[in-house]
Amino acid sequence: MSSRVASHTWTAALTSGTSRSPRPTLPSAGSLSFPILKHEKTKDALCRSRTLVVIKGLPGSGKTFLSRALADAYKDHCSVFCADDYADSADPAMDAHKALDEAVVACCADAPTVLVVVDDTNHTHERLARLGELAREQRMVVVFLTPRTEWNADTARLAKLSGRKPAAITAMKRQLDEVCLPLFFGWFLLTPAQDQLRSTGSDFLTALDGFKKNAVGQEIPLEQYFKGKRSLHCTTKFCDYGKAEGAKEYAEKPVSELYGSVFDLAVSALFVTPRTFGARVSLTDEQLVLWPADAEKEAESSVPGAGSLPLGSRAHITLGCADGVEPVQTGLDLLEILVLPEVEPVTDLELGSLRFYGEGRWMLELKEPMCAAACFSSFYKRRGPSHEKGKRDPKKKKNCAIL
């Protein structure tokens, strides 16, 4: 796949009409210090997966400079789509974003591995949410990058570089600031790891089917857990676009430095309850630096004893939920199992030891932890109640017969 690199008009703008400014006219080397560009492990992993890189920033802030660097780093694995190309040539009656999105989809449709860069301001909530949806529809992991040029927030200089009015830049900056932080941060499994974990999870449910004892409520097939097409991920911090307590502090170092990095997550167990189906993730010391210090303690009101569990105990990947159950319940169900006394295995399966904790709670400890490559990134969704923020409802009827 050939790389499409944007024009050199941005560089020309930087080098013209700025001779009286003491500041440099080109971005410093540090402005490209993104893991997606510098970490060989990350680059190798993304070359073998499907990734959408969304560049967001104000006009003149260095988006094209960054997209060109990505094209150079990933070469034949990368395609760059600049919104300006579609805004100029699009039918006036047609949404320019629609033309851009259709081009991105066409590029991804038949490519087993691809890294696609979308170069645009991408400064509104709805636009970021739509690009996230597009990535999930195409089974891609999405990474949102903002240029790190020295002047990326200097409205006066950006207006001069872009030819826009300062008032227009200020208005766009206000919108961009509102989406500076995502709904949540987390590790998003790369496509091969998602496929492997789904397959292993399906094998587990098939094996577990032989151990069902009776039903509570309406009996439904175990396969109902796989009806959704959610992107598999391990949430670290729910931010609610900066409104959640501690969100802004969390987004500082080391989160900002490691954003976009690929990690190897160790999936150590699978578990099923009447509400949820999930995978337990055992975090390394390196990964724990991205884990909030209060993640287990904040669940104490729902799961007594959770606050005394080791840091990282809540780390999990939601594989599925029963109807009407929010994904946030998966982590609470895992904590409920972990605070219980250890029990003897019911049986040894090919995958590992199966334990039963009562009330429909099963856990399979894998003989060998599954290595799942995942990119540390973020998530935006269309406005409305968050699927990650749901509170546990003790009155909710258990409607999945896995006992």
C-alpha positions in Angstrom: 0.0 0.0 0.0 1.5 3.3 -1.0 1.8 6.2 1.4 -0.2 9.3 0.8 1.7 12.3 2.2 0.2 15.7 2.5 1.5 18.7 0.6 4.3 21.0 1.8 2.2 24.1 2.2 2.4 23.9 6.0 6.2 24.0 6.0 6.1 26.9 3.5 3.8 28.8 5.8 6.2 28.2 8.7 9.2 29.5 6.9 7.6 32.6 5.5 6.8 35.9 7.3 8.2 34.8 10.6 11.7 36.3 10.4 11.1 38.8 13.2 10.0 36.1 15.6 12.7 34.8 18.0 11.0 31.4 18.1 12.0 28.6 15.8 10.1 28.3 12.6 10.2 24.5 12.5 9.1 22.1 15.3 11.9 20.9 17.6 13.0 17.3 17.6 11.1 16.9 20.9 7.8 17.6 19.2 8.0 14.1 17.7 8.7 12.2 20.9 5.6 10.0 20.6 6.0 6.2 21.5 4.2 5.4 18.2 7.2 7.0 16.4 10.1 6.2 18.7 9.4 2.8 20.3 10.4 -0.1 18.1 8.2 -2.6 19.9 5.2 -0.4 19.4 6.0 0.2 15.7 6.6 -3.5 15.0 3.2 -4.4 16.7 1.2 -1.7 14.9 2.7 -2.8 11.5 1.1 -6.2 12.1 -2.3 -4.9 13.2 -5.0 -2.4 12.2 -4.7 1.1 13.6 -6.4 4.5 13.0 -4.3 7.5 14.1 -6.5 10.6 14.6 -4.5 13.8 14.7 -6.4 16.6 16.4 -5.2 20.2 16.8 -5.7 23.8 15.7 -4.8 25.0 12.2 -1.1 25.7 12.0 -0.2 23.6 15.1 1.8 21.0 13.2 -0.6 18.3 12.3 0.8 17.9 8.8 4.3 17.7 10.2 3.3 14.9 12.5 1.4 13.0 9.8 4.4 13.2 7.5 6.6 11.8 10.3 4.2 8.9 10.7 4.2 8.2 7.0 8.0 8.2 7.0 8.2 5.9 10.0 5.6 3.3 8.8 6.3 3.7 5.0 4.3 1.2 3.0 2.2 0.2 6.0 0.8 3.8 6.3 -1.8 5.9 4.4 -2.4 9.5 5.3 -5.8 11.2 4.6 -5.8 15.0 4.9 -9.2 16.6 5.4 -8.2 19.6 3.3 -8.0 17.4 0.2 -11.6 16.5 0.6 -12.9 19.9 1.6 -11.5 21.4 -1.6 -12.9 18.8 -4.0 -16.1 17.7 -2.3 -19.5 18.3 -3.8 -20.9 21.3 -1.9 -24.0 19.3 -1.3 -21.9 16.5 0.3 -20.5 16.5 3.8 -16.7 16.7 3.5 -16.3 14.5 6.5 -18.4 11.9 4.7 -16.1 11.9 1.7 -13.1 11.6 4.0 -14.6 8.8 6.0 -15.6 6.8 2.9 -12.0 7.1 1.6 -10.7 5.8 4.9 -13.1 2.9 4.9 -12.2 2.0 1.3 -8.6 1.9 2.3 -9.2 -0.4 5.2 -11.7 -2.7 3.7 -9.4 -5.3 2.2 -6.2 -4.7 4.1 -5.4 -7.3 6.8 -2.9 -4.9 8.4 -2.9 -1.1 8.0 -2.1 2.1 9.8 -4.3 5.0 8.6 -3.7 8.6 9.6 -6.5 11.2 9.6 -5.1 14.7 9.4 -7.8 17.2 10.5 -8.6 19.6 13.3 -10.9 17.0 14.8 -11.7 19.5 17.5 -15.3 18.6 18.3 -16.7 15.9 20.6 -19.0 14.4 17.9 -16.2 14.2 15.3 -13.9 12.3 17.7 -16.7 10.0 18.7 -17.5 9.3 15.0 -13.9 8.5 14.2 -13.8 6.1 17.2 -16.9 4.4 15.8 -15.4 4.1 12.4 -12.3 2.5 13.9 -14.4 -0.1 15.8 -16.5 -0.8 12.7 -13.3 -1.6 10.8 -11.8 -3.6 13.7 -9.1 -1.1 14.3 -7.5 0.4 17.4 -7.6 4.2 17.5 -5.0 6.5 18.9 -5.6 10.3 19.2 -2.5 12.5 18.9 -2.1 16.2 19.4 1.0 18.0 17.9 3.6 19.0 20.5 4.9 22.0 18.8 6.0 24.9 21.0 3.2 27.1 19.6 0.3 24.6 19.5 -1.8 26.7 21.9 -0.5 30.2 20.8 -3.6 31.5 19.1 -2.0 34.7 17.7 0.8 32.7 16.0 -1.6 30.0 14.8 -3.8 32.6 13.2 -0.7 34.0 11.4 0.5 30.6 10.3 -3.0 29.4 9.1 -4.4 32.6 7.7 -7.4 32.3 10.0 -8.8 35.1 12.1 -7.7 35.0 15.8 -11.3 34.9 16.9 -11.9 31.7 14.8 -8.8 30.1 16.3 -9.9 31.0 19.8 -13.4 29.5 19.2 -11.8 26.3 17.9 -9.4 26.1 20.9 -12.3 26.4 23.3 -13.9 23.3 21.7 -10.6 21.4 21.6 -10.0 22.1 25.3 -13.4 20.5 26.0 -12.2 17.2 24.5 -8.6 17.3 25.8 -9.4 14.4 28.1 -11.3 11.3 26.9 -14.2 9.3 28.4 -11.6 6.9 29.6 -8.0 5.7 29.2 -7.1 2.0 28.8 -5.2 -0.7 27.0 -7.0 -1.6 23.7 -6.2 -5.1 22.4 -4.7 -5.2 18.9 -6.7 -7.2 16.3 -4.8 -10.5 16.6 -5.0 -10.5 20.4 -8.8 -9.7 20.2 -9.3 -12.7 17.9 -7.3 -15.0 20.1 -9.0 -14.0 23.3 -12.5 -14.3 21.8 -11.6 -17.8 20.6 -10.3 -18.8 24.0 -13.3 -17.3 25.7 -15.6 -19.3 23.4 -13.8 -22.5 24.2 -14.2 -21.8 27.9 -17.9 -21.2 27.6 -18.3 -24.4 25.7 -16.5 -26.3 28.4 -18.4 -24.6 31.1 -21.7 -25.5 29.6 -21.2 -29.0 30.9 -21.1 -27.8 34.5 -24.3 -25.8 34.6 -26.4 -27.0 37.6 -29.7 -25.1 37.4 -31.2 -21.8 36.3 -32.1 -18.6 38.0 -34.6 -16.5 36.1 -34.9 -17.1 32.3 -32.4 -19.5 30.9 -30.5 -18.1 27.9 -27.5 -19.6 25.9 -24.0 -18.9 27.1 -23.3 -17.6 23.6 -25.4 -14.5 24.3 -22.3 -13.0 25.8 -20.8 -12.7 22.3 -23.7 -10.8 20.6 -22.0 -7.5 21.1 -19.1 -6.3 18.9 -17.4 -4.3 21.6 -13.7 -3.4 21.2 -11.9 -5.5 23.8 -10.0 -3.3 26.3 -8.8 -3.0 29.9 -9.9 0.3 31.3 -7.4 2.1 33.5 -9.1 5.5 34.4 -12.6 6.8 33.8 -12.2 10.5 33.1 -15.6 11.6 31.8 -13.8 14.2 29.6 -12.1 15.7 32.7 -15.1 15.8 35.0 -14.2 12.7 37.0 -12.3 13.2 40.2 -8.5 13.0 39.6 -8.8 12.8 35.8 -6.6 15.8 35.0 -3.9 14.6 37.5 -4.0 11.1 36.0 -3.5 12.4 32.5 -0.1 13.9 33.4 3.2 12.0 33.4 3.7 9.0 33.0 0.3 8.7 31.1 1.2 11.4 28.6 4.6 9.9 28.0 3.4 6.3 27.5 0.2 7.2 25.5 0.2 5.2 22.2 2.6 2.5 23.5 2.0 -1.2 23.0 2.2 -3.4 26.0 1.9 -7.2 26.5 -1.0 -7.8 28.9 -1.0 -11.1 30.7 -4.5 -12.6 30.8 -4.3 -15.0 33.8 -7.9 -16.2 34.2 -11.4 -16.1 32.7 -14.5 -15.7 34.8 -18.3 -15.9 34.4 -21.1 -14.7 36.7 -24.8 -14.4 36.1 -24.2 -10.9 34.9 -20.8 -10.7 33.2 -18.1 -12.6 31.3 -14.6 -11.3 31.6 -10.8 -11.9 31.6 -8.6 -11.1 34.6 -5.4 -9.2 33.7 -2.3 -9.5 35.8 -0.4 -6.3 35.5 3.4 -5.9 35.7 5.2 -3.2 37.6 5.7 -1.3 34.4 2.0 -1.4 33.7 1.0 -0.6 37.3 2.4 2.9 36.9 -0.6 3.5 34.6 -3.1 2.1 37.1 -4.9 4.5 39.4 -3.9 4.2 43.1 -7.6 4.3 44.2 -9.1 1.9 41.6 -9.7 -0.9 44.1 -10.5 1.4 47.1 -13.3 3.2 45.2 -15.1 -0.1 44.8 -15.2 -0.6 48.6 -18.8 0.6 48.9 -20.0 -2.0 46.3 -17.6 -4.8 47.2 -16.6 -4.8 50.9 -13.0 -5.8 51.3 -12.0 -4.6 47.8 -9.9 -1.8 49.2 -7.5 -4.2 50.9 -6.8 -6.1 47.7 -3.4 -5.5 45.9 -3.1 -2.7 43.4 -4.3 -3.8 40.0 -6.7 -6.5 41.3 -9.5 -4.9 39.4 -7.8 -5.0 36.0 -9.9 -6.9 33.6 -11.3 -7.2 30.0 -15.0 -7.3 29.6 -15.9 -10.1 27.1 -19.7 -9.8 27.4 -22.6 -8.8 29.6 -26.1 -10.1 30.1 -28.9 -8.0 28.8 -29.3 -4.7 30.8 -25.9 -5.0 32.6 -23.3 -2.3 32.2 -19.7 -3.3 31.5 -18.5 -1.6 34.7 -20.1 -4.5 36.5 -17.4 -6.9 35.2 -14.7 -5.4 37.4 -17.0 -5.5 40.4 -17.8 -9.1 39.8 -14.1 -9.9 39.6 -13.5 -8.2 42.9 -16.3 -10.1 44.5 -14.6 -13.3 43.6 -11.2 -12.2 44.7 -12.4 -11.2 48.2 -13.8 -14.7 48.8 -11.8 -17.4 50.4 -9.9 -19.7 48.0 -11.8 -22.8 47.0 -10.6 -26.1 45.5 -10.9 -26.7 41.8 -14.0 -28.4 40.6 -12.1 -29.9 37.7 -9.1 -29.5 35.5 -9.9 -28.5 32.0 -7.5 -28.4 29.1 -7.1 -24.6 29.5 -6.6 -24.7 33.3 -8.3 -25.2 36.7 -12.0 -24.5 37.1 -13.3 -23.1 40.4 -16.8 -22.5 41.6 -17.5 -19.6 44.0 -21.2 -20.0 44.5 -24.1 -17.8 43.2 -23.2 -18.6 39.6 -19.6 -17.4 39.8 -17.0 -19.5 38.0 -13.3 -18.8 37.4 -10.8 -20.6 35.1 -7.2 -20.1 36.1 -5.2 -20.5 32.9 -2.3 -23.0 32.9 -0.3 -20.5 30.9 -1.2 -16.8 30.9 -2.3 -15.5 27.5 -0.1 -12.7 26.1 -2.3 -10.0 24.6 -0.7 -7.1 22.8 -2.6 -3.9 23.6 -2.1 -0.2 22.8 -2.5 2.3 25.7 -5.0 4.7 24.2 -8.3 6.4 24.9 -12.0 6.3 24.1 -14.6 8.9 23.0 -18.3 8.2 22.5 -21.3 10.1 21.4 -22.9 12.2 24.1 -25.2 10.4 26.6 -24.9 8.2 29.7 -21.6 6.5 29.8 -21.4 2.7 29.6 -18.4 2.8 31.8 -19.9 4.9 34.6 -22.9 2.7 35.5 -23.5 1.9 39.1 -24.3 -1.5 40.3 -28.0 -2.1 40.9 -28.5 -4.7 43.6 -32.2 -5.1 42.6 -31.3 -6.1 39.0 -32.7 -9.5 38.2 -30.1 -12.1 37.3 -31.1 -13.3 33.9 -28.2 -15.5 32.7 -28.2 -19.2 33.7 -24.6 -20.0 34.3 -24.5 -21.8 37.6 
